[in-house]
Amino acid sequence: MALPSSPSDAAAPDAERLLGLYATMQRIRVFETLADEAHKAGQVAGYIHLSIGQEAIAAAVGANLREDDVLTSTHRGHGHTIAKGADPLAMFRELCGRAGGTCGGKGGSMHIADFSVGMLGANGVVAAGLPIAVGAAHAIALKGEDRIAVCFFGDGATNRGPFLEALNWAAAFRLPVLFVCEDNGYGATTRTGSVSAGGGPGVRAESLGIPVTVVDGNDLAAVDAAAAALVRIVRGGGGPQFLHARTYRFRGHTSSDPAAYRDPAEVQAQLDTNDPIRRAAATLAGLGVTPDALERVERHERETLAAALAAALDSPWPDLRTAFTDVQDIGAPQ
Ligand SMILES: Cc1ncc(C[n+]2csc(CCOP(=O)(O)OP(=O)(O)O)c2C)c(N)n1
């Protein structure tokens, strides 16, 4: 899948570029809506974590990366992986445990990796992606390359030790890494603010000398402009940067979580006023894009992804012998 074309950080949003990013957001939302249905139908095993409501961050950051840049993600990683250019058919196969999945069907939703597009891995361990991204950035720096590493993590992850360890190392060695905190206000069922001391993720990053940019993570054009500027600094040797993107997750923590810990009025207010896709559609309408053009984009994604899911469900199961390939430490079958 082609990534949207050349990054732009011009002050005025460009309709054609934003429409490309809008298509990525729709691809993510449709992918996850179908994945949710497949999970509820018993076609996807295990837990799946949806990023519905957070699509603008993945789409806009992803569009500012080159294919050879690398990325680490969280347990909520479908959107980041799609935005980095992974093939949705291979991702559906992965979710459904089939041959031809990005990890041969052995990783599943929480462990999707696709090295062919620089996606080093989603990760079921909160904050574990941070040191991996920094390690990758250190390797890039040692080789003198101009690639960068991007690390997505949640606000909950900033309360874990690897956050400090990773930011400290990145700052000490001025590594080419962009930290992207997707602050959706919750860590599983806990309001993050109720268990976090101090002034929040940005204050912690700044205390280590890493510059922080705060952005409305549900404003597609704003995230695009911020990401373009930060990627340029990181790629140009300016050292690590931190993007604090405020957002909201519309669904429960997992597909099986009814989110009874949240006031329904809070969720409804967010749905009514802060859906990043509806906000992007309104921006595009203001730039002269017709409702028909927006509908065509959405229909294309719905049709393409429905066909991809059907093809994934029609794919064979992995050969039993592949259970022993790509597995560390246990050696080959005797
Ligand atoms: C080390 C570790 N501790 C606890 C968990 C259980 N857990 C899974 S997701 C999650 C919340 C993470 O919140 P955040 O980092 O804000 O990401 P979000 O789910 O909001 O995207 C927790 C506590 C885990 N997977 N790993």
The ligand as an SDF file (V2000), in Angstrom:
LIG
                    3D

 26 27  0  0  0  0  0  0  0  0999 V2000
    3.8760   -4.1980   32.2280 C   0  0  0  0  0  0  0  0  0  0  0  0
    2.3990   -4.3060   32.0880 C   0  0  0  0  0  0  0  0  0  0  0  0
    1.5960   -3.9560   33.1150 N   0  0  0  0  0  0  0  0  0  0  0  0
    0.2500   -4.0460   33.0030 C   0  0  0  0  0  0  0  0  0  0  0  0
   -0.3100   -4.5030   31.8410 C   0  0  0  0  0  0  0  0  0  0  0  0
   -1.8190   -4.5730   31.7060 C   0  0  0  0  0  0  0  0  0  0  0  0
   -2.2550   -3.4820   30.8230 N   0  0  0  0  0  0  0  0  0  0  0  0
   -2.4670   -3.6800   29.5160 C   0  0  0  0  0  0  0  0  0  0  0  0
   -2.8660   -2.2630   28.7310 S   0  0  0  0  0  0  0  0  0  0  0  0
   -2.8110   -1.3750   30.1530 C   0  0  0  0  0  0  0  0  0  0  0  0
   -3.1110    0.0910   30.1660 C   0  0  0  0  0  0  0  0  0  0  0  0
   -2.1970    0.8650   29.2790 C   0  0  0  0  0  0  0  0  0  0  0  0
   -2.6020    2.2090   29.2200 O   0  0  0  0  0  0  0  0  0  0  0  0
   -1.9250    3.1840   28.2140 P   0  0  0  0  0  0  0  0  0  0  0  0
   -0.4510    2.9840   28.2020 O   0  0  0  0  0  0  0  0  0  0  0  0
   -2.4140    4.5560   28.5310 O   0  0  0  0  0  0  0  0  0  0  0  0
   -2.4570    2.7080   26.7920 O   0  0  0  0  0  0  0  0  0  0  0  0
   -3.9600    2.6860   26.2460 P   0  0  0  0  0  0  0  0  0  0  0  0
   -4.5290    1.3380   26.5850 O   0  0  0  0  0  0  0  0  0  0  0  0
   -4.6800    3.8100   26.8950 O   0  0  0  0  0  0  0  0  0  0  0  0
   -3.8260    2.8510   24.7770 O   0  0  0  0  0  0  0  0  0  0  0  0
   -2.4520   -2.1840   31.2200 C   0  0  0  0  0  0  0  0  0  0  0  0
   -2.3030   -1.7000   32.5980 C   0  0  0  0  0  0  0  0  0  0  0  0
    0.5570   -4.8800   30.7830 C   0  0  0  0  0  0  0  0  0  0  0  0
    0.0710   -5.3250   29.6270 N   0  0  0  0  0  0  0  0  0  0  0  0
    1.8860   -4.7480   30.9130 N   0  0  0  0  0  0  0  0  0  0  0  0
  1  2  1  0
  2  3  1  0
  2 26  2  0
  3  4  2  0
  4  5  1  0
  5  6  1  0
  5 24  2  0
  6  7  1  0
  7  8  2  0
  7 22  1  0
  8  9  1  0
  9 10  1  0
 10 11  1  0
 10 22  2  0
 11 12  1  0
 12 13  1  0
 13 14  1  0
 14 15  2  0
 14 16  1  0
 14 17  1  0
 17 18  1  0
 18 19  2  0
 18 20  1  0
 18 21  1  0
 22 23  1  0
 24 25  1  0
 24 26  1  0
M  CHG  1   7   1
M  END
$$$$
